[in-house]
Amino acid sequence: SQQGEEDPQALSIQEGENATMNCSYKTSINNLQWYRQNSGRGLVHLILIRSNEREKHSGRLRVTLDTSKKSSSLLITASRAADTASYFCATVARGDFGNEKLTFGTGTRLTIIP
Amino acid sequence: DGGITQSPKYLFRKEGQNVTLSCEQNLNHDAMYWYRQDPGQGLRLIYYSQIVNDFQKGDIAEGYSVSREKKESFPLTVTSAQKNPTAFYLCASRRASGYNEQFFGPGTRLTVL
């Protein structure tokens, strides 16, 4: 089942601008992860935020988590052409310790215009 | 050079044929996963395995089968019972319980002719 929904489905911005994409989910989670996928390739893990965390940074990435609203956002600052990709959020359900299956959202297609 | 490999990159199959997709990892990871991705969609879990000789169905297991005879290998068979097998298939692995990041292979694109 697709738990997460990303918003927007597609986003085009000028190089150097910031990109923000959002993810909503339905059930209680242990953690939420963001992945990047270049066209026709596998996924690459970007960042993980646990349910007791509210914000996390990694380089140009900033992730926030609001468990009361069951939502997360990914901010990419100072975008580059190489950031062009699809971005997916994925959740691990609370209580799923040991299995830690990921449930993916539908993704945001980000295009950086040089 | 550690990682996950999937082969072949492209695969064509006639209707009614079974086909097996390969997934190998040399990361010494315990858990392995198979996902299906359709155009413009997210990933859906087909099967997963936490240890050798054990595996569980995911959300869309019908028409698929797997085996886990070795820690390094987790092949996926797409059977003729799968009604709409044309898709992009991704294999992933994870170190162990408590380590949440999944590492993905490059994928196999299966087309049924």
Backbone of each chain as ProteinMPNN parsed JSONL, in Angstrom:
{"seq_chain_A": "SQQGEEDPQALSIQEGENATMNCSYKTSINNLQWYRQNSGRGLVHLILIRSNEREKHSGRLRVTLDTSKKSSSLLITASRAADTASYFCATVARGDFGNEKLTFGTGTRLTIIP", "coords_chain_A": {"N_chain_A": [[0.85, -1.183, 0.0], [0.474, 2.265, -0.666], [1.613, 4.498, 1.452], [2.61, 7.088, 1.756], [2.175, 10.383, 0.464], [3.426, 12.543, -1.854], [4.006, 16.01, -2.333], [4.724, 18.852, -4.232], [3.687, 16.922, -7.173], [5.367, 17.396, -9.272], [8.096, 19.633, -9.8], [9.654, 22.535, -10.88], [12.485, 24.53, -10.877], [14.743, 27.375, -10.868], [18.263, 27.091, -11.137], [20.129, 27.391, -8.182], [18.062, 28.34, -6.639], [15.915, 27.518, -3.82], [14.454, 24.327, -3.092], [11.46, 22.885, -2.095], [9.775, 20.1, -0.894], [6.986, 18.115, 0.03], [5.664, 15.608, 2.248], [3.094, 13.436, 3.132], [1.701, 11.144, 5.47], [0.004, 8.166, 6.745], [-0.176, 6.46, 9.007], [1.051, 5.785, 12.39], [4.528, 6.255, 12.911], [7.865, 4.841, 13.063], [10.203, 5.864, 11.953], [11.083, 8.199, 9.332], [12.16, 8.367, 6.024], [14.098, 9.85, 3.396], [14.634, 9.472, -0.067], [16.525, 9.606, -3.109], [16.089, 9.356, -6.634], [17.608, 9.0, -9.622], [16.815, 9.229, -13.091], [15.693, 6.15, -14.271], [17.335, 4.694, -12.612], [18.631, 3.132, -9.552], [17.577, 3.73, -6.104], [18.836, 6.221, -3.85], [19.772, 6.645, -0.554], [19.033, 9.496, 1.399], [18.488, 10.858, 3.879], [17.483, 10.265, 7.263], [14.902, 10.588, 9.606], [13.881, 10.358, 12.923], [10.957, 9.445, 14.825], [10.857, 10.923, 17.15], [12.242, 13.169, 16.617], [12.433, 16.509, 15.341], [13.631, 18.052, 13.437], [16.216, 17.829, 11.002], [19.494, 18.007, 9.627], [21.55, 17.74, 6.723], [24.24, 18.503, 5.038], [23.249, 20.313, 2.25], [20.654, 19.682, 2.685], [17.586, 19.811, 4.444], [15.419, 18.433, 6.706], [12.184, 18.249, 8.011], [9.883, 17.128, 10.515], [6.594, 16.572, 11.422], [4.802, 15.025, 13.581], [2.268, 15.248, 14.61], [0.758, 16.235, 12.573], [1.265, 14.337, 10.767], [3.228, 14.617, 8.722], [6.003, 15.556, 6.603], [8.779, 17.503, 5.478], [11.098, 18.176, 2.864], [13.816, 20.142, 2.289], [15.861, 21.484, -0.134], [18.618, 23.364, -0.39], [20.081, 26.074, -2.299], [20.007, 24.999, -5.033], [21.278, 22.685, -7.503], [22.099, 21.685, -10.873], [22.595, 18.982, -10.84], [20.9, 18.074, -8.916], [18.559, 17.404, -10.085], [16.093, 15.051, -10.202], [13.985, 12.338, -9.006], [12.272, 12.441, -5.926], [11.643, 10.621, -3.032], [9.64, 9.971, -0.197], [9.725, 7.699, 2.553], [8.354, 5.483, 4.9], [8.784, 3.848, 8.071], [6.809, 1.798, 9.876], [5.494, 2.314, 13.184], [6.316, -0.023, 15.671], [7.218, -1.906, 13.976], [9.618, -3.067, 14.412], [12.452, -4.929, 13.657], [11.45, -5.983, 11.248], [11.184, -3.669, 9.696], [10.108, -2.634, 7.283], [9.877, -0.607, 4.399], [7.542, 1.832, 3.427], [6.631, 3.43, 0.6], [6.153, 6.752, -0.713], [4.585, 8.494, -3.475], [6.299, 10.168, -4.819], [8.198, 13.109, -5.809], [8.926, 14.839, -8.7], [11.726, 16.54, -9.439], [13.018, 19.233, -11.23], [15.82, 20.996, -12.148], [16.535, 24.015, -13.52], [19.062, 25.139, -15.576]], "CA_chain_A": [[0.0, 0.0, 0.0], [1.202, 3.512, -0.726], [1.197, 5.292, 2.588], [2.981, 8.484, 1.637], [1.821, 11.162, -0.703], [4.291, 13.702, -1.967], [3.409, 17.206, -2.916], [3.95, 18.608, -5.455], [4.112, 15.778, -7.974], [6.484, 17.861, -10.094], [8.572, 20.956, -9.392], [10.748, 23.055, -11.703], [13.019, 25.774, -10.322], [16.01, 27.83, -11.419], [19.457, 26.715, -10.388], [20.442, 28.343, -7.125], [16.896, 28.523, -5.771], [15.634, 26.429, -2.886], [13.35, 23.449, -3.466], [10.771, 22.278, -0.96], [8.767, 19.102, -1.222], [6.288, 17.68, 1.233], [5.226, 14.22, 2.3], [2.117, 13.122, 4.169], [1.552, 9.707, 5.681], [-1.285, 7.886, 7.375], [-0.143, 5.747, 10.286], [2.16, 6.14, 13.279], [5.792, 5.79, 12.342], [9.114, 4.773, 13.824], [11.052, 6.871, 11.327], [10.766, 8.581, 7.955], [13.407, 8.501, 5.255], [14.008, 10.436, 2.058], [15.506, 8.859, -1.061], [16.585, 10.23, -4.428], [16.213, 8.433, -7.753], [17.866, 9.541, -10.943], [15.978, 8.553, -14.067], [16.064, 4.8, -14.674], [18.37, 4.143, -11.73], [18.203, 2.754, -8.217], [17.391, 4.814, -5.159], [19.934, 6.54, -2.961], [19.292, 7.175, 0.726], [19.489, 10.853, 1.681], [18.421, 11.275, 5.276], [16.492, 9.594, 8.086], [14.495, 11.337, 10.788], [13.112, 9.491, 13.803], [9.665, 10.024, 15.21], [11.038, 11.858, 18.271], [13.01, 14.307, 16.141], [11.606, 17.49, 14.626], [14.378, 18.631, 12.318], [17.526, 17.233, 10.803], [20.226, 18.626, 8.529], [22.666, 17.018, 6.133], [24.716, 19.326, 3.923], [22.248, 21.262, 1.762], [19.332, 19.128, 2.949], [16.96, 20.017, 5.748], [14.178, 17.673, 6.81], [11.374, 18.464, 9.211], [8.86, 16.112, 10.767], [5.51, 16.963, 12.324], [4.041, 13.787, 13.778], [0.864, 15.574, 14.894], [0.124, 16.409, 11.264], [1.695, 13.22, 9.929], [3.815, 15.196, 7.515], [7.426, 15.863, 6.598], [9.205, 18.282, 4.324], [12.506, 18.125, 2.477], [14.284, 21.386, 1.689], [17.184, 21.464, -0.745], [19.028, 24.758, -0.571], [21.061, 26.385, -3.353], [19.904, 23.829, -5.917], [22.22, 22.505, -8.612], [21.563, 20.86, -11.958], [22.742, 17.571, -10.446], [19.803, 17.703, -8.008], [17.437, 16.935, -10.893], [15.824, 13.657, -9.864], [12.738, 12.136, -8.26], [12.525, 12.325, -4.488], [10.605, 9.813, -2.39], [9.669, 9.716, 1.23], [9.395, 6.317, 2.908], [8.155, 5.379, 6.342], [8.809, 2.579, 8.795], [5.693, 1.888, 10.815], [5.758, 2.069, 14.602], [6.095, -1.412, 16.045], [7.714, -2.789, 12.922], [11.005, -3.347, 14.738], [12.866, -6.243, 13.204], [11.16, -6.057, 9.827], [11.553, -2.36, 9.168], [9.728, -2.484, 5.889], [9.641, 0.757, 3.961], [6.368, 2.125, 2.616], [7.039, 4.597, -0.176], [5.218, 7.671, -1.324], [4.516, 8.501, -4.938], [7.456, 10.89, -5.329], [8.194, 14.439, -6.436], [9.899, 14.954, -9.779], [12.358, 17.86, -9.348], [13.841, 19.623, -12.372], [16.578, 22.224, -11.919], [16.788, 24.66, -14.813], [20.37, 25.83, -15.487]], "C_chain_A": [[0.888, 1.236, 0.0], [0.738, 4.353, 0.448], [1.453, 6.762, 2.355], [2.477, 9.109, 0.353], [2.733, 12.371, -0.731], [3.589, 14.841, -2.678], [4.522, 18.248, -3.069], [4.409, 17.331, -6.164], [5.31, 16.139, -8.828], [6.81, 19.3, -9.714], [9.738, 21.345, -10.289], [11.19, 24.392, -11.133], [14.329, 26.126, -11.014], [17.155, 27.363, -10.519], [19.789, 27.813, -9.381], [19.288, 28.608, -6.177], [16.769, 27.336, -4.82], [14.431, 25.63, -3.37], [12.768, 22.827, -2.213], [9.738, 21.294, -1.454], [8.228, 18.509, 0.082], [5.809, 16.242, 1.104], [4.207, 14.078, 3.419], [1.971, 11.615, 4.273], [0.363, 9.454, 6.595], [-1.207, 7.274, 8.767], [1.024, 6.211, 11.142], [3.456, 5.51, 12.784], [6.888, 5.671, 13.386], [10.087, 5.808, 13.269], [10.576, 7.136, 9.909], [12.083, 8.84, 7.241], [13.11, 9.179, 3.917], [15.066, 9.786, 1.165], [15.448, 9.678, -2.345], [16.743, 9.146, -5.482], [16.458, 9.22, -9.025], [17.152, 8.656, -11.961], [16.521, 7.179, -14.442], [17.104, 4.14, -13.795], [17.768, 3.669, -10.41], [18.069, 3.963, -7.316], [18.626, 4.982, -4.281], [19.371, 7.177, -1.699], [19.888, 8.555, 0.98], [19.573, 11.132, 3.172], [17.298, 10.513, 5.977], [16.173, 10.473, 9.285], [13.596, 10.438, 11.626], [11.878, 10.219, 14.32], [9.792, 11.01, 16.369], [11.905, 13.064, 17.895], [12.109, 15.249, 15.364], [12.308, 18.051, 13.395], [15.738, 17.956, 12.242], [18.181, 17.863, 9.577], [21.293, 17.658, 8.03], [23.118, 17.789, 4.911], [23.682, 20.353, 3.515], [20.807, 20.783, 2.006], [18.862, 19.468, 4.357], [15.617, 19.304, 5.738], [13.477, 18.055, 8.102], [10.325, 17.375, 9.308], [7.86, 16.647, 11.771], [4.602, 15.752, 12.503], [2.576, 14.075, 14.09], [0.081, 15.764, 13.6], [0.446, 15.27, 10.317], [2.25, 13.741, 8.6], [5.298, 15.481, 7.72], [7.716, 16.74, 5.388], [10.699, 18.119, 4.129], [12.831, 19.435, 1.776], [15.679, 21.165, 1.136], [17.566, 22.903, -1.017], [20.045, 24.886, -1.702], [21.131, 25.263, -4.384], [20.922, 23.882, -7.053], [21.579, 21.632, -9.673], [21.587, 19.381, -11.59], [21.667, 17.122, -9.467], [18.568, 17.238, -8.762], [17.253, 15.438, -10.713], [14.403, 13.568, -9.32], [13.084, 11.893, -6.804], [11.333, 11.626, -3.839], [10.767, 9.857, -0.875], [9.251, 8.272, 1.468], [9.318, 6.216, 4.413], [8.33, 3.959, 6.835], [7.758, 2.709, 9.889], [6.145, 1.628, 12.244], [5.438, 0.612, 14.924], [6.639, -2.396, 15.044], [9.177, -3.147, 13.153], [11.344, -4.778, 14.346], [12.591, -6.431, 11.73], [11.594, -4.784, 9.117], [11.309, -2.254, 7.675], [9.486, -1.013, 5.604], [8.361, 0.829, 3.16], [6.615, 3.457, 1.931], [5.863, 5.459, -0.584], [5.349, 7.634, -2.83], [5.595, 9.35, -5.584], [7.167, 12.278, -5.86], [9.294, 14.471, -7.482], [10.44, 16.379, -9.777], [13.237, 18.101, -10.572], [14.501, 20.953, -12.055], [16.963, 22.795, -13.28], [18.085, 25.468, -14.719], [20.265, 27.323, -15.836]], "O_chain_A": [[1.954, 1.232, 0.617], [-0.384, 4.861, 0.454], [0.625, 7.603, 2.707], [2.367, 8.46, -0.687], [2.81, 13.13, 0.235], [2.702, 14.642, -3.507], [5.22, 18.51, -2.089], [5.416, 16.736, -5.781], [6.172, 15.299, -9.085], [5.929, 20.081, -9.355], [10.694, 20.584, -10.443], [10.37, 25.287, -10.928], [14.948, 25.282, -11.662], [17.012, 27.261, -9.3], [19.736, 29.002, -9.693], [19.495, 29.048, -5.046], [17.419, 26.304, -4.988], [13.51, 26.175, -3.977], [13.498, 22.303, -1.371], [8.926, 21.609, -2.324], [8.931, 18.423, 1.089], [5.582, 15.735, 0.005], [4.435, 14.549, 4.533], [2.103, 10.898, 3.281], [-0.217, 10.386, 7.152], [-2.065, 7.532, 9.611], [1.89, 6.948, 10.67], [3.47, 4.378, 12.302], [6.846, 6.306, 14.439], [10.719, 6.542, 14.028], [9.768, 6.387, 9.36], [12.997, 9.454, 7.791], [12.003, 9.082, 3.388], [16.211, 9.578, 1.565], [14.457, 10.35, -2.629], [17.433, 8.149, -5.268], [15.617, 10.012, -9.451], [16.918, 7.474, -11.711], [17.666, 7.054, -14.875], [17.696, 3.134, -14.184], [16.564, 3.787, -10.18], [18.403, 5.083, -7.705], [19.356, 4.029, -4.007], [18.593, 8.128, -1.765], [21.087, 8.767, 0.802], [20.602, 11.587, 3.67], [16.291, 10.162, 5.361], [17.073, 11.037, 9.906], [12.661, 9.828, 11.107], [11.782, 11.444, 14.254], [8.914, 11.853, 16.551], [12.256, 13.877, 18.75], [11.114, 14.813, 14.786], [11.663, 18.472, 12.435], [16.327, 17.569, 13.251], [17.503, 18.208, 8.61], [21.858, 16.872, 8.791], [22.468, 17.743, 3.867], [23.273, 21.179, 4.331], [19.856, 21.431, 1.569], [19.626, 19.42, 5.321], [14.782, 19.544, 4.866], [14.105, 18.17, 9.155], [9.932, 16.778, 8.306], [8.235, 17.119, 12.844], [3.735, 15.49, 11.669], [1.723, 13.22, 13.853], [-1.116, 15.485, 13.543], [-0.045, 15.24, 9.188], [1.803, 13.357, 7.52], [5.777, 15.626, 8.844], [6.983, 16.716, 4.398], [11.459, 17.95, 5.082], [12.194, 19.792, 0.785], [16.574, 20.713, 1.849], [16.902, 23.588, -1.795], [20.769, 23.942, -2.02], [22.182, 24.655, -4.583], [21.356, 24.946, -7.493], [20.616, 20.918, -9.394], [20.703, 18.621, -11.985], [21.526, 15.927, -9.209], [17.626, 16.731, -8.153], [18.144, 14.65, -11.031], [13.708, 14.575, -9.188], [14.067, 11.222, -6.489], [10.178, 11.987, -4.065], [11.877, 9.79, -0.347], [8.509, 7.694, 0.674], [10.134, 6.805, 5.123], [8.063, 2.995, 6.118], [7.815, 3.615, 10.72], [7.052, 0.833, 12.49], [4.411, 0.084, 14.498], [6.53, -3.606, 15.243], [9.894, -3.488, 12.212], [10.612, -5.715, 14.666], [13.427, -6.991, 11.021], [12.271, -4.816, 8.089], [12.18, -1.843, 6.908], [8.967, -0.273, 6.44], [8.115, -0.02, 2.303], [6.787, 4.484, 2.587], [4.745, 4.981, -0.775], [6.118, 6.851, -3.388], [5.791, 9.262, -6.796], [6.058, 12.585, -6.297], [10.451, 14.169, -7.19], [9.708, 17.323, -10.076], [14.091, 17.281, -10.907], [13.821, 21.926, -11.729], [17.628, 22.139, -14.081], [18.2, 26.37, -13.889], [21.268, 28.035, -15.808]]}, "seq_chain_B": "DGGITQSPKYLFRKEGQNVTLSCEQNLNHDAMYWYRQDPGQGLRLIYYSQIVNDFQKGDIAEGYSVSREKKESFPLTVTSAQKNPTAFYLCASRRASGYNEQFFGPGTRLTVL", "coords_chain_B": {"N_chain_B": [[35.155, -3.493, -3.734], [32.183, -2.736, -2.703], [28.644, -3.521, -2.926], [25.37, -3.656, -4.463], [24.269, -5.741, -6.987], [22.328, -6.11, -9.911], [20.962, -8.193, -12.345], [19.59, -9.182, -15.535], [20.081, -5.828, -16.959], [18.138, -5.019, -18.724], [15.291, -6.828, -19.708], [13.462, -9.035, -21.681], [10.433, -10.664, -22.194], [8.316, -13.278, -23.263], [4.776, -13.582, -23.223], [3.433, -15.833, -20.826], [5.766, -17.05, -20.088], [8.055, -17.898, -17.487], [10.38, -15.905, -15.644], [13.571, -15.163, -14.238], [14.967, -12.831, -12.053], [18.064, -11.542, -11.109], [19.704, -10.821, -8.014], [22.379, -9.731, -6.198], [24.448, -9.217, -3.359], [27.339, -7.875, -1.779], [27.684, -6.783, 0.66], [27.423, -7.881, 3.077], [24.94, -7.823, 4.238], [22.018, -8.519, 6.181], [19.238, -8.401, 5.619], [17.103, -8.461, 2.771], [15.334, -7.118, -0.053], [12.652, -6.954, -2.442], [11.297, -4.778, -4.823], [8.716, -3.328, -6.805], [8.357, -0.98, -9.405], [6.23, 1.13, -11.089], [5.628, 3.232, -13.968], [6.007, 6.621, -13.099], [5.3, 6.162, -10.498], [5.554, 5.303, -6.961], [7.534, 2.948, -5.027], [6.604, -0.45, -4.616], [6.361, -3.089, -2.306], [7.392, -6.379, -2.878], [8.498, -8.935, -1.98], [10.323, -9.859, 0.993], [13.257, -10.617, 2.912], [14.628, -11.561, 5.954], [16.548, -13.239, 6.987], [18.677, -15.966, 5.973], [17.098, -18.598, 4.176], [14.542, -17.876, 4.87], [11.648, -15.938, 4.213], [9.245, -13.347, 3.549], [5.975, -12.411, 2.395], [5.312, -9.397, 0.656], [3.421, -6.471, -0.127], [2.442, -6.98, -2.679], [2.66, -9.733, -3.594], [1.553, -11.714, -5.208], [1.891, -13.852, -7.966], [4.597, -13.824, -8.026], [7.75, -15.289, -6.97], [10.312, -16.173, -4.598], [13.642, -16.992, -3.401], [15.965, -17.704, -0.758], [18.689, -18.841, -0.419], [21.31, -18.313, 0.034], [23.166, -15.858, 1.857], [24.037, -13.765, 0.313], [22.46, -13.635, -1.934], [19.337, -13.119, -3.593], [17.163, -14.083, -5.5], [14.484, -13.246, -7.745], [11.589, -14.592, -9.097], [9.483, -14.045, -11.733], [6.425, -15.111, -12.435], [4.242, -16.781, -14.816], [1.785, -16.314, -13.836], [1.62, -13.751, -12.991], [-0.148, -10.987, -13.795], [0.372, -8.516, -14.971], [3.271, -7.946, -15.676], [5.161, -6.163, -16.716], [7.454, -3.814, -15.784], [9.637, -1.864, -13.641], [12.093, -3.318, -11.728], [13.376, -3.381, -8.51], [15.971, -4.193, -6.307], [16.937, -4.37, -2.901], [18.986, -3.967, 0.045], [19.62, -4.331, 3.577], [21.448, -3.702, 6.586], [20.99, -4.852, 9.274], [18.644, -5.495, 11.89], [17.589, -2.48, 13.327], [19.28, -0.925, 11.868], [18.42, 1.268, 9.604], [18.644, 2.266, 6.978], [18.247, 1.557, 3.559], [19.961, -0.026, 0.904], [20.145, 0.253, -2.548], [19.993, -1.644, -5.589], [20.802, -1.245, -9.147], [18.574, -1.828, -10.659], [16.239, -3.71, -12.74], [14.755, -3.658, -15.846], [11.855, -4.982, -16.894], [10.166, -6.197, -19.664], [7.246, -7.354, -21.089], [6.466, -9.065, -23.966]], "CA_chain_B": [[34.106, -2.571, -4.175], [30.947, -3.339, -2.225], [27.416, -2.989, -3.463], [24.311, -4.576, -4.904], [24.197, -5.855, -8.434], [21.141, -6.742, -10.47], [21.127, -8.526, -13.757], [20.168, -8.216, -16.461], [19.554, -4.466, -16.85], [16.901, -5.062, -19.508], [14.847, -8.202, -19.909], [12.247, -9.144, -22.465], [9.825, -11.969, -21.961], [7.052, -13.539, -23.945], [3.687, -13.957, -22.32], [3.376, -17.247, -20.483], [7.071, -17.537, -19.659], [8.621, -17.456, -16.22], [11.698, -15.297, -15.785], [14.201, -14.935, -12.931], [15.814, -11.656, -11.941], [19.14, -11.789, -10.156], [20.128, -9.778, -7.086], [23.513, -10.17, -5.397], [25.078, -8.141, -2.588], [28.551, -8.255, -1.048], [27.736, -5.855, 1.791], [27.195, -8.684, 4.281], [23.677, -7.406, 4.826], [21.128, -9.619, 6.535], [17.907, -8.29, 5.028], [17.017, -8.116, 1.352], [13.98, -6.724, -0.438], [12.317, -6.743, -3.845], [10.258, -3.796, -5.064], [8.268, -3.073, -8.173], [8.046, 0.421, -9.656], [5.555, 1.415, -12.346], [5.932, 4.6, -14.41], [5.456, 7.726, -12.329], [4.806, 5.687, -9.198], [6.524, 4.923, -5.954], [7.904, 1.539, -4.986], [5.737, -1.358, -3.856], [7.137, -4.22, -1.81], [6.959, -7.686, -3.376], [8.933, -9.915, -0.992], [11.506, -9.487, 1.731], [13.889, -11.702, 3.661], [15.456, -11.065, 7.056], [17.664, -14.174, 7.179], [18.755, -17.049, 4.994], [16.068, -19.636, 4.225], [13.285, -17.325, 5.375], [11.202, -14.751, 3.504], [7.847, -13.002, 3.79], [5.293, -11.692, 1.328], [5.042, -7.977, 0.813], [2.07, -6.02, -0.463], [1.997, -7.412, -4.008], [3.423, -10.952, -3.845], [0.895, -12.642, -6.123], [2.523, -13.992, -9.261], [6.051, -13.773, -7.842], [8.332, -16.19, -5.974], [11.702, -15.859, -4.261], [14.378, -17.935, -2.573], [17.094, -17.075, -0.061], [19.545, -19.967, -0.048], [22.577, -17.744, 0.465], [23.01, -14.51, 2.391], [24.384, -12.781, -0.706], [21.637, -13.74, -3.134], [17.891, -13.105, -3.356], [16.562, -14.012, -6.834], [13.036, -13.075, -7.874], [10.996, -15.185, -10.284], [8.203, -13.503, -12.169], [5.776, -16.26, -13.059], [3.204, -16.488, -15.804], [0.573, -15.946, -13.113], [1.616, -12.293, -12.775], [-0.962, -10.517, -14.915], [0.905, -7.312, -15.589], [4.629, -7.966, -15.15], [6.032, -5.123, -17.263], [7.74, -2.849, -14.718], [11.032, -1.709, -13.231], [12.231, -4.085, -10.496], [14.507, -2.93, -7.705], [16.378, -5.005, -5.167], [17.6, -3.569, -1.872], [19.427, -4.711, 1.22], [19.784, -3.549, 4.819], [22.43, -4.427, 7.373], [20.401, -5.694, 10.315], [17.64, -4.811, 12.675], [18.103, -1.279, 13.96], [19.952, -0.111, 10.844], [17.236, 1.438, 8.782], [18.906, 2.663, 5.605], [18.306, 0.495, 2.559], [20.852, 0.204, -0.235], [19.445, -0.25, -3.718], [20.68, -1.99, -6.822], [20.494, -0.36, -10.277], [17.273, -2.154, -11.226], [16.032, -4.473, -13.979], [13.51, -3.268, -16.516], [11.251, -6.151, -17.534], [9.114, -5.908, -20.644], [6.58, -8.539, -21.62], [6.125, -8.805, -25.363]], "C_chain_B": [[32.774, -3.18, -3.822], [29.729, -2.721, -2.857], [26.43, -4.071, -3.797], [24.289, -4.573, -6.419], [22.909, -6.563, -8.817], [21.411, -7.035, -11.942], [19.93, -9.318, -14.248], [19.579, -6.822, -16.241], [18.214, -4.363, -17.585], [16.558, -6.519, -19.779], [13.528, -8.188, -20.657], [11.712, -10.562, -22.322], [8.557, -12.086, -22.778], [6.004, -13.893, -22.916], [3.692, -15.453, -22.082], [4.691, -17.829, -20.018], [7.391, -17.043, -18.251], [9.987, -16.835, -16.492], [12.256, -14.991, -14.399], [15.145, -13.747, -13.002], [16.822, -11.893, -10.824], [19.394, -10.568, -9.28], [21.215, -10.352, -6.19], [24.074, -8.972, -4.626], [26.295, -8.688, -1.842], [28.78, -7.309, 0.123], [27.601, -6.582, 3.127], [25.919, -8.26, 5.008], [22.783, -8.613, 5.087], [19.825, -9.589, 5.756], [17.994, -7.89, 3.556], [15.559, -7.955, 0.961], [13.848, -6.674, -1.959], [11.131, -5.781, -3.927], [9.906, -3.765, -6.543], [7.951, -1.58, -8.283], [7.412, 0.544, -11.031], [5.756, 2.883, -12.698], [5.223, 5.662, -13.575], [4.961, 7.355, -10.952], [5.946, 5.488, -8.208], [6.806, 3.433, -6.019], [6.895, 0.753, -4.154], [6.501, -2.629, -3.534], [6.547, -5.543, -2.284], [7.24, -8.771, -2.34], [10.112, -9.332, -0.223], [11.984, -10.668, 2.564], [14.802, -11.097, 4.721], [16.683, -11.947, 7.281], [17.606, -15.236, 6.094], [17.664, -18.079, 5.268], [14.757, -19.168, 4.84], [12.919, -16.077, 4.578], [9.703, -14.574, 3.746], [7.281, -12.259, 2.595], [5.169, -10.215, 1.684], [3.62, -7.673, 0.392], [1.533, -6.592, -1.774], [2.705, -8.696, -4.426], [2.808, -11.877, -4.89], [1.563, -12.64, -7.491], [4.032, -13.934, -9.221], [6.488, -14.86, -6.865], [9.787, -15.823, -5.767], [12.328, -17.047, -3.545], [15.5, -17.171, -1.895], [17.972, -18.209, 0.495], [20.911, -19.503, 0.449], [22.349, -16.317, 0.943], [23.177, -13.469, 1.293], [23.354, -12.67, -1.826], [20.15, -13.819, -2.806], [17.196, -13.002, -4.716], [15.039, -13.947, -6.786], [12.576, -13.722, -9.179], [9.637, -14.553, -10.541], [7.518, -14.614, -12.949], [4.716, -15.813, -14.061], [1.888, -16.091, -15.133], [0.491, -14.442, -12.828], [0.967, -11.654, -14.0], [-0.368, -9.33, -15.65], [2.358, -7.125, -15.16], [5.548, -6.865, -15.67], [6.211, -4.024, -16.222], [9.245, -2.76, -14.53], [11.156, -2.369, -11.858], [13.518, -3.684, -9.777], [14.719, -3.846, -6.517], [17.093, -4.101, -4.176], [18.055, -4.468, -0.738], [19.62, -3.752, 2.387], [20.611, -4.369, 5.772], [21.783, -5.371, 8.373], [19.354, -4.867, 11.03], [18.263, -3.625, 13.408], [18.876, -0.387, 13.013], [18.947, 0.082, 9.72], [17.478, 1.733, 7.312], [18.932, 1.449, 4.696], [19.198, 0.936, 1.402], [20.233, -0.479, -1.45], [20.404, -0.636, -4.84], [20.221, -1.069, -7.946], [19.172, -0.672, -10.967], [17.337, -2.993, -12.485], [14.706, -4.038, -14.569], [12.996, -4.472, -17.301], [10.127, -5.699, -18.447], [8.546, -7.22, -21.155], [6.065, -8.22, -23.014], [4.832, -9.514, -25.754]], "O_chain_B": [[32.273, -4.043, -4.543], [29.746, -1.563, -3.275], [26.619, -5.241, -3.466], [24.289, -3.516, -7.049], [22.461, -7.488, -8.14], [22.002, -6.235, -12.667], [19.313, -10.051, -13.474], [18.674, -6.656, -15.423], [17.285, -3.703, -17.12], [17.438, -7.337, -20.046], [12.606, -7.444, -20.323], [12.47, -11.532, -22.331], [7.821, -11.116, -22.961], [6.316, -14.44, -21.858], [3.92, -16.243, -22.998], [4.738, -18.984, -19.594], [7.046, -15.923, -17.875], [10.665, -17.199, -17.454], [11.514, -14.607, -13.495], [16.001, -13.66, -13.882], [16.48, -12.378, -9.746], [19.31, -9.43, -9.74], [20.996, -11.348, -5.502], [24.165, -7.865, -5.155], [26.282, -9.813, -1.341], [29.916, -7.062, 0.527], [27.659, -5.957, 4.186], [25.834, -8.331, 6.234], [22.782, -9.587, 4.334], [19.355, -10.625, 5.284], [18.842, -7.091, 3.158], [14.667, -8.563, 1.552], [14.813, -6.388, -2.668], [10.126, -5.926, -3.232], [10.706, -4.132, -7.403], [7.358, -0.992, -7.379], [7.992, 0.111, -12.027], [6.026, 3.697, -11.814], [4.01, 5.61, -13.372], [4.276, 8.145, -10.303], [7.124, 5.503, -8.565], [6.375, 2.744, -6.943], [6.402, 1.228, -3.131], [7.202, -3.177, -4.384], [5.355, -5.799, -2.114], [6.321, -9.448, -1.879], [10.809, -8.439, -0.706], [11.224, -11.585, 2.875], [15.636, -10.24, 4.43], [17.731, -11.465, 7.713], [16.605, -15.377, 5.391], [17.349, -18.391, 6.416], [13.951, -19.986, 5.281], [13.783, -15.247, 4.297], [8.996, -15.518, 4.098], [8.001, -11.568, 1.875], [4.955, -9.842, 2.837], [2.724, -8.506, 0.533], [0.321, -6.682, -1.966], [3.294, -8.746, -5.505], [3.502, -12.752, -5.409], [1.777, -11.59, -8.097], [4.685, -13.987, -10.263], [5.699, -15.305, -6.031], [10.422, -15.238, -6.643], [11.638, -17.982, -3.138], [15.938, -16.129, -2.381], [17.989, -18.486, 1.694], [21.584, -20.215, 1.195], [21.431, -15.644, 0.475], [22.54, -12.416, 1.329], [23.378, -11.704, -2.589], [19.75, -14.499, -1.861], [16.687, -11.935, -5.058], [14.401, -14.519, -5.902], [13.117, -13.427, -10.245], [8.764, -14.536, -9.673], [7.992, -15.01, -14.014], [4.353, -14.64, -14.138], [0.98, -15.587, -15.794], [-0.567, -13.925, -12.471], [1.481, -11.772, -15.113], [-0.598, -9.17, -16.849], [2.65, -6.237, -14.36], [6.623, -6.656, -15.107], [5.243, -3.378, -15.822], [10.017, -3.477, -15.166], [10.419, -2.027, -10.933], [14.597, -3.655, -10.368], [13.777, -4.223, -5.819], [17.783, -3.163, -4.578], [17.57, -5.589, -0.582], [19.762, -2.542, 2.212], [20.509, -5.596, 5.786], [22.014, -6.579, 8.316], [19.215, -3.669, 10.783], [19.32, -3.745, 14.027], [19.107, 0.784, 13.314], [18.662, -0.852, 8.97], [16.607, 1.477, 6.481], [19.556, 0.437, 5.013], [19.192, 2.094, 0.986], [19.844, -1.645, -1.387], [21.468, -0.042, -5.013], [19.36, -0.213, -7.741], [18.693, 0.126, -11.773], [18.337, -2.998, -13.203], [13.674, -4.045, -13.898], [13.632, -4.92, -18.255], [9.255, -4.924, -18.055], [9.289, -8.094, -21.602], [5.335, -7.251, -23.224], [4.392, -9.407, -26.899]]}, "name": "protein", "num_of_chains": 2, "seq": "SQQGEEDPQALSIQEGENATMNCSYKTSINNLQWYRQNSGRGLVHLILIRSNEREKHSGRLRVTLDTSKKSSSLLITASRAADTASYFCATVARGDFGNEKLTFGTGTRLTIIPDGGITQSPKYLFRKEGQNVTLSCEQNLNHDAMYWYRQDPGQGLRLIYYSQIVNDFQKGDIAEGYSVSREKKESFPLTVTSAQKNPTAFYLCASRRASGYNEQFFGPGTRLTVL"}
